[in-house]
Amino acid sequence: MTQGAQHAPPAASNDPAGARVPPHGSEVLPWTSRSSRRTEIDEYRASVPPLIADVDLRPSRTLLEAARRAQVEIGVLERAHADQVAALEPFLLRTEAIASSQIEEELTTVDQLARAQYGIRAPRTARTVKGAIDGLALLVERAGGGIVLDDVLAAHRPLMADDPHEKWDAGRLRTVQNWIGGSNRSPRGAVHVPPAPARVPELMDDLIRFARRTDLDPVVQAAVVHAQFESIHPFTDGNGRLGRSLINAVWRFRGATREMAVPVASAIVADRGHYFALVNGYRDGDVEAFAAYLADAASRAVAAAEVSAQRLLALPGEWQARVRPRAGSAVATLLPLLVSRPVVDASDVMRLTGVSSARAYAAVERLVEEDVLRPITESRRDMTWAAGEVLDEADLMVDRLRGG
């Protein structure tokens, strides 16, 4: 049984405007420059998000139908692939983290990310995406018992652990003012100035209370949790990626998902400008538009994930037909394992197949020749290979959602 505050389920709204929260307020605060440079401004206006723990949301019938349709589609995807969770869940987590980082223009390649996940030297952006995967996995896994602030803080730590400027604030609510857009030196011209740091603890406690409610539609609830989190912007950096992780955390808490993460960011990255506009619209109190967008994004992500799942599950058979390995050989043993274990070195091949070092290298060479494996490192000391078609599917899925 899920935990959370108990409320009577709200009726659908007949108001064409649909679900709303109180609009954000604002306050004027004095500005003090953090450097010795001459300040651009003497004061600034910061947002004051409303408290939402007990807000009465009344989604339109149209929104509730779309949200429930998305939940059914998520459930069908999970049930259809219940026996392949070990292979598909790592792929879905990887795809979600890559796409979520792309929304923030943190770009990496699937091979660079594979190196970072395997513990091999990789660019900082790849390590950051690995941190996003680790944070997402942690938050979603723990959300089954209820969303708590300590888990949100814990998920933020791996996300920022490799950032030379932000790692000191990893896992800590901000104690300084931040802002989105505009000048690097002050909130002048910012698109959004989140609340003053003194307000953040109360706002986060309120948000966690809202996230633990069980009377709301899970899609609508996740939309509000994400948008409110973005408005609060409780960390110095990493808010967008962690905020999108909360969508899947809410769905796991509410039982909308049981074993898989929905790669909703893969759908969002295809039209990030519209997504940002809807999140901004939430600050005027509009829940309906963003929640409808999230329901549609979830449905599109599920459809794309189903295609990817079918492609991944078909790969071992395609490799078998391409390579034609001898029965009982190291190659024949390794092929069906590569979807769930797409990155290997020689010691992995030895352990997975039970063969000697020489035969492991021979098996890898054969699979490289047949374009099943490709090297992702150049040094002979830590040579590592990846099943390229498994890694590339993350990019192909986003391309399908973009209509490419």
C-alpha positions as CSV (number, residue, x, y, z in Angstrom):
1,M,0.0,0.0,0.0
2,T,1.4,3.4,-0.9
3,Q,1.9,6.0,1.8
4,G,0.9,9.6,1.8
5,A,-1.7,12.1,2.9
6,Q,-5.3,11.0,2.5
7,H,-7.8,13.2,0.7
8,A,-11.1,12.7,-1.1
9,P,-10.5,12.3,-4.8
10,P,-11.5,15.5,-6.6
11,A,-14.1,15.5,-9.3
12,A,-13.2,16.5,-12.8
13,S,-13.6,20.2,-13.5
14,N,-16.2,21.6,-15.8
15,D,-14.1,24.8,-16.1
16,P,-12.5,24.8,-19.6
17,A,-9.3,26.3,-17.9
18,G,-9.0,23.0,-16.0
19,A,-6.5,22.3,-13.1
20,R,-4.8,25.4,-11.6
21,V,-2.7,26.3,-8.6
22,P,-2.4,29.8,-7.1
23,P,-0.1,32.0,-9.3
24,H,3.3,32.8,-8.0
25,G,3.8,35.9,-6.1
26,S,7.0,38.0,-5.9
27,E,9.0,40.1,-3.5
28,V,11.6,42.8,-3.9
29,L,15.0,42.1,-2.2
30,P,18.2,44.0,-1.9
31,W,21.0,42.9,-4.2
32,T,24.6,42.5,-3.0
33,S,27.2,41.6,-5.5
34,R,29.2,38.5,-4.7
35,S,32.3,40.0,-6.3
36,S,34.2,43.2,-6.0
37,R,32.8,44.4,-9.4
38,R,30.5,47.3,-9.5
39,T,27.0,46.0,-9.1
40,E,24.5,46.2,-12.0
41,I,21.5,46.5,-9.7
42,D,20.6,47.5,-6.2
43,E,17.5,45.3,-5.8
44,Y,15.8,42.5,-7.6
45,R,12.4,40.8,-7.7
46,A,12.3,37.1,-6.7
47,S,9.5,34.7,-7.2
48,V,7.4,33.4,-4.3
49,P,5.8,30.1,-5.3
50,P,2.6,29.2,-3.5
51,L,2.4,26.4,-0.9
52,I,0.7,23.5,-2.6
53,A,0.6,20.6,-0.2
54,D,-3.2,20.7,0.2
55,V,-4.1,22.5,-3.0
56,D,-7.5,21.4,-4.6
57,L,-6.7,20.4,-8.1
58,R,-9.6,19.8,-10.5
59,P,-8.3,18.6,-13.8
60,S,-10.6,18.7,-16.8
61,R,-12.2,15.4,-18.1
62,T,-10.1,15.7,-21.2
63,L,-6.9,15.8,-19.2
64,L,-7.9,13.0,-16.9
65,E,-8.7,10.8,-20.0
66,A,-5.3,11.6,-21.5
67,A,-3.5,10.9,-18.2
68,R,-5.3,7.6,-17.6
69,R,-4.6,6.6,-21.2
70,A,-0.9,7.2,-20.7
71,Q,-0.9,5.1,-17.5
72,V,-2.6,2.2,-19.3
73,E,0.0,2.4,-22.0
74,I,2.8,2.4,-19.4
75,G,1.3,-0.6,-17.7
76,V,1.0,-2.5,-21.0
77,L,4.7,-1.8,-21.8
78,E,5.7,-3.2,-18.4
79,R,3.6,-6.2,-18.6
80,A,4.6,-7.0,-22.2
81,H,8.3,-7.0,-21.2
82,A,8.1,-8.3,-17.6
83,D,10.6,-11.1,-18.5
84,Q,13.1,-8.7,-20.1
85,V,13.4,-6.1,-17.3
86,A,17.1,-7.0,-16.7
87,A,17.8,-6.0,-20.3
88,L,15.4,-3.1,-20.8
89,E,15.6,-1.2,-17.5
90,P,19.3,-0.2,-17.9
91,F,18.6,0.9,-21.5
92,L,15.6,3.0,-20.4
93,L,17.5,4.6,-17.5
94,R,20.4,5.4,-19.9
95,T,18.1,6.8,-22.6
96,E,16.2,9.0,-20.1
97,A,19.4,10.4,-18.6
98,I,21.0,11.1,-22.0
99,A,17.8,12.9,-23.2
100,S,17.4,14.8,-19.9
101,S,21.0,16.1,-20.2
102,Q,20.4,17.1,-23.8
103,I,17.6,19.3,-22.7
104,E,20.2,21.1,-20.5
105,E,22.6,21.1,-23.5
106,E,25.0,18.7,-21.6
107,L,26.0,16.7,-24.7
108,T,27.9,13.4,-24.8
109,T,28.2,10.4,-27.0
110,V,26.9,6.9,-26.1
111,D,30.5,5.6,-26.3
112,Q,31.8,8.3,-23.9
113,L,28.9,7.5,-21.5
114,A,29.7,3.8,-21.8
115,R,33.3,4.5,-20.7
116,A,32.1,6.6,-17.8
117,Q,29.7,3.9,-16.7
118,Y,32.5,1.3,-16.9
119,G,34.9,3.4,-14.8
120,I,37.2,4.3,-17.7
121,R,38.5,7.8,-18.2
122,A,35.8,9.9,-20.0
123,P,34.9,13.6,-20.5
124,R,33.2,15.5,-17.7
125,T,29.9,15.7,-19.6
126,A,29.9,11.9,-19.9
127,R,30.6,11.6,-16.1
128,T,27.8,14.1,-15.5
129,V,25.3,12.0,-17.5
130,K,26.5,8.9,-15.6
131,G,25.7,10.8,-12.4
132,A,22.2,11.6,-13.8
133,I,21.7,7.9,-14.4
134,D,22.8,7.0,-10.9
135,G,20.7,9.7,-9.3
136,L,17.6,8.7,-11.3
137,A,18.0,5.0,-10.4
138,L,18.4,5.8,-6.7
139,L,15.5,8.2,-6.6
140,V,13.1,5.9,-8.4
141,E,14.2,2.8,-6.5
142,R,13.6,4.5,-3.2
143,A,10.4,6.2,-4.2
144,G,8.4,3.0,-3.8
145,G,8.2,3.6,-0.1
146,G,7.4,7.3,-0.4
147,I,9.3,10.3,-1.6
148,V,11.4,12.0,1.1
149,L,13.7,15.0,1.0
150,D,16.8,12.9,2.0
151,D,16.4,10.8,-1.1
152,V,16.2,13.9,-3.3
153,L,19.4,15.2,-1.8
154,A,21.0,11.8,-2.2
155,A,20.1,11.8,-5.9
156,H,21.6,15.2,-6.4
157,R,25.1,14.1,-5.1
158,P,26.1,11.8,-8.0
159,L,24.7,14.3,-10.5
160,M,27.1,17.1,-9.3
161,A,30.0,14.9,-8.0
162,D,32.2,15.6,-11.0
163,D,31.4,19.3,-11.5
164,P,34.5,21.3,-10.5
165,H,32.4,24.3,-9.5
166,E,29.2,22.7,-8.1
167,K,30.5,19.5,-6.4
168,W,30.9,21.4,-3.1
169,D,27.1,22.0,-3.0
170,A,26.1,18.5,-4.2
171,G,23.3,17.2,-2.1
172,R,22.7,20.5,-0.3
173,L,19.8,22.9,-0.6
174,R,21.1,26.2,-1.9
175,T,22.0,29.0,0.4
176,V,22.5,31.6,-2.3
177,Q,20.3,33.3,-4.9
178,N,20.2,31.7,-8.3
179,W,18.4,32.7,-11.5
180,I,17.7,31.5,-15.1
181,G,18.9,33.5,-18.1
182,G,20.1,37.1,-18.2
183,S,23.4,38.3,-16.8
184,N,26.0,36.0,-15.2
185,R,26.6,38.6,-12.5
186,S,23.1,39.4,-11.3
187,P,19.4,38.6,-11.8
188,R,19.1,41.5,-14.1
189,G,17.1,40.4,-17.2
190,A,16.6,36.9,-15.9
191,V,13.8,34.7,-17.3
192,H,13.0,33.4,-13.8
193,V,14.4,34.4,-10.4
194,P,13.6,31.5,-8.0
195,P,12.6,32.3,-4.4
196,A,15.2,33.6,-1.9
197,P,17.3,30.9,-0.3
198,A,15.7,31.4,3.1
199,R,12.3,30.3,1.6
200,V,13.7,27.1,0.1
201,P,13.5,24.7,3.1
202,E,9.8,25.5,3.7
203,L,8.9,25.2,0.0
204,M,10.7,21.9,-0.3
205,D,8.9,20.5,2.8
206,D,5.6,21.6,1.3
207,L,6.5,20.0,-2.1
208,I,7.4,16.7,-0.5
209,R,4.0,16.7,1.3
210,F,2.3,17.2,-2.0
211,A,4.4,14.5,-3.7
212,R,3.3,12.0,-1.0
213,R,-0.5,12.6,-1.6
214,T,-2.4,9.6,-3.0
215,D,-5.7,11.3,-4.0
216,L,-4.4,12.8,-7.3
217,D,-4.0,11.4,-10.8
218,P,-0.3,10.3,-10.9
219,V,0.3,12.1,-14.2
220,V,-1.2,15.4,-13.0
221,Q,0.6,15.0,-9.7
222,A,4.0,14.4,-11.4
223,A,3.4,17.5,-13.6
224,V,2.9,19.7,-10.6
225,V,5.8,18.2,-8.7
226,H,8.1,18.8,-11.6
227,A,7.0,22.3,-12.3
228,Q,6.9,23.4,-8.7
229,F,10.4,21.9,-8.2
230,E,11.7,23.9,-11.2
231,S,10.1,27.1,-9.8
232,I,11.8,26.5,-6.4
233,H,15.1,25.6,-8.1
234,P,16.4,24.3,-4.8
235,F,20.0,23.5,-5.9
236,T,22.7,25.7,-7.3
237,D,22.7,23.5,-10.4
238,G,21.2,20.3,-11.7
239,N,17.6,21.3,-11.1
240,G,16.2,20.4,-14.5
241,R,17.6,16.9,-14.6
242,L,16.7,16.1,-11.0
243,G,13.3,17.7,-11.5
244,R,12.6,15.4,-14.5
245,S,13.8,12.4,-12.4
246,L,11.0,13.3,-9.9
247,I,8.4,12.6,-12.6
248,N,9.4,8.9,-12.6
249,A,9.8,8.9,-8.8
250,V,6.2,10.0,-8.4
251,W,5.0,7.4,-10.9
252,R,6.9,4.7,-9.0
253,F,5.5,5.9,-5.6
254,R,1.9,5.9,-7.0
255,G,2.3,2.5,-8.7
256,A,2.0,3.8,-12.2
257,T,5.3,2.0,-12.9
258,R,6.7,-1.0,-11.0
259,E,10.0,-2.0,-12.7
260,M,10.8,0.4,-15.5
261,A,11.4,4.1,-15.9
262,V,9.5,5.9,-18.6
263,P,12.0,7.8,-20.9
264,V,9.8,10.9,-20.9
265,A,12.7,13.2,-21.4
266,S,13.3,11.6,-24.8
267,A,9.9,13.0,-25.9
268,I,10.6,16.4,-24.2
269,V,13.9,16.9,-25.9
270,A,12.3,16.8,-29.3
271,D,10.4,20.1,-28.5
272,R,12.3,21.6,-25.6
273,G,11.2,25.2,-26.4
274,H,7.5,24.3,-26.0
275,Y,8.3,22.4,-22.7
276,F,10.1,25.4,-21.2
277,A,7.2,27.6,-22.2
278,L,4.7,25.4,-20.4
279,V,6.8,25.2,-17.3
280,N,7.0,29.0,-17.3
281,G,3.2,29.0,-17.7
282,Y,2.8,27.0,-14.5
283,R,4.0,30.1,-12.6
284,D,0.8,31.8,-13.7
285,G,-1.1,29.0,-12.1
286,D,-1.7,26.9,-15.2
287,V,-1.4,23.2,-14.4
288,E,-3.7,21.9,-17.1
289,A,-1.5,22.7,-20.1
290,F,1.7,21.3,-18.7
291,A,0.0,18.2,-17.3
292,A,-1.7,17.5,-20.8
293,Y,1.7,17.9,-22.4
294,L,3.3,15.4,-19.9
295,A,0.5,12.9,-20.6
296,D,1.2,13.2,-24.3
297,A,4.9,13.0,-23.8
298,A,4.5,9.8,-21.7
299,S,2.4,8.2,-24.4
300,R,4.9,9.1,-27.2
301,A,7.8,7.9,-25.0
302,V,6.0,4.6,-24.3
303,A,5.4,4.0,-28.1
304,A,9.0,4.8,-28.9
305,A,10.2,2.6,-26.0
306,E,8.1,-0.3,-27.4
307,V,9.9,0.0,-30.7
308,S,13.3,0.1,-29.0
309,A,12.4,-2.9,-26.8
310,Q,11.4,-5.0,-29.9
311,R,14.6,-4.0,-31.6
312,L,16.8,-4.8,-28.7
313,L,15.2,-8.2,-28.0
314,A,15.6,-9.1,-31.7
315,L,19.3,-8.3,-31.8
316,P,20.7,-11.7,-30.4
317,G,18.8,-13.5,-33.1
318,E,20.1,-11.1,-35.8
319,W,23.7,-11.5,-34.5
320,Q,23.3,-15.2,-34.4
321,A,22.3,-15.2,-38.1
322,R,25.1,-12.8,-39.0
323,V,27.9,-14.5,-37.2
324,R,26.8,-18.2,-37.4
325,P,28.9,-19.2,-34.3
326,R,29.8,-22.8,-33.5
327,A,27.5,-24.2,-30.9
328,G,29.0,-24.1,-27.5
329,S,31.7,-21.6,-28.5
330,A,32.5,-18.5,-26.5
331,V,30.9,-16.4,-29.3
332,A,27.7,-18.4,-29.1
333,T,27.6,-18.0,-25.3
334,L,28.3,-14.3,-25.3
335,L,25.9,-13.1,-28.0
336,P,22.6,-13.5,-25.9
337,L,24.2,-11.7,-23.0
338,L,25.2,-8.5,-24.8
339,V,21.8,-6.7,-24.7
340,S,21.8,-6.6,-20.9
341,R,25.6,-6.4,-20.7
342,P,26.6,-4.3,-23.7
343,V,30.1,-3.2,-22.5
344,V,32.8,-5.8,-21.9
345,D,36.5,-6.2,-21.6
346,A,38.5,-9.4,-22.0
347,S,38.2,-10.4,-18.4
348,D,34.4,-10.0,-18.7
349,V,34.3,-12.3,-21.7
350,M,36.4,-14.8,-19.8
351,R,34.1,-14.7,-16.8
352,L,30.9,-14.8,-18.8
353,T,31.9,-17.6,-21.2
354,G,34.4,-19.6,-19.1
355,V,37.2,-19.6,-21.7
356,S,40.8,-18.7,-21.5
357,S,42.3,-15.3,-22.2
358,A,43.4,-16.2,-25.7
359,R,39.9,-17.6,-26.6
360,A,38.3,-14.5,-25.1
361,Y,40.3,-12.2,-27.3
362,A,39.6,-14.4,-30.3
363,A,35.9,-14.2,-29.6
364,V,36.0,-10.4,-29.4
365,E,38.0,-10.2,-32.6
366,R,35.4,-12.2,-34.4
367,L,32.6,-10.0,-33.1
368,V,34.4,-6.9,-34.1
369,E,34.8,-8.2,-37.6
370,E,31.1,-8.9,-37.7
371,D,30.2,-5.4,-36.5
372,V,28.6,-6.8,-33.3
373,L,31.2,-5.2,-31.0
374,R,33.2,-2.0,-31.5
375,P,36.1,-0.7,-29.5
376,I,35.3,2.3,-27.2
377,T,38.9,2.7,-25.9
378,E,42.2,3.2,-27.7
379,S,44.7,2.2,-25.1
380,R,45.7,-1.5,-25.1
381,R,46.0,-1.5,-21.3
382,D,42.2,-1.2,-20.8
383,M,40.7,-2.3,-24.1
384,T,37.0,-2.3,-23.8
385,W,34.3,-3.0,-26.4
386,A,30.6,-2.3,-26.7
387,A,27.7,-3.7,-28.6
388,G,27.2,-0.7,-30.8
389,E,23.6,-1.4,-31.9
390,V,22.5,-1.6,-28.2
391,L,24.2,1.8,-27.3
392,D,23.0,3.5,-30.5
393,E,19.4,2.6,-29.9
394,A,19.2,5.5,-27.4
395,D,20.0,8.0,-30.1
396,L,17.7,6.3,-32.6
397,M,14.8,6.4,-30.1
398,V,15.2,10.2,-29.7
399,D,15.4,10.6,-33.5
400,R,12.1,8.7,-33.9
401,L,10.5,11.0,-31.4
402,R,11.8,14.0,-33.3
403,G,10.3,12.6,-36.5
404,G,13.7,12.1,-38.0
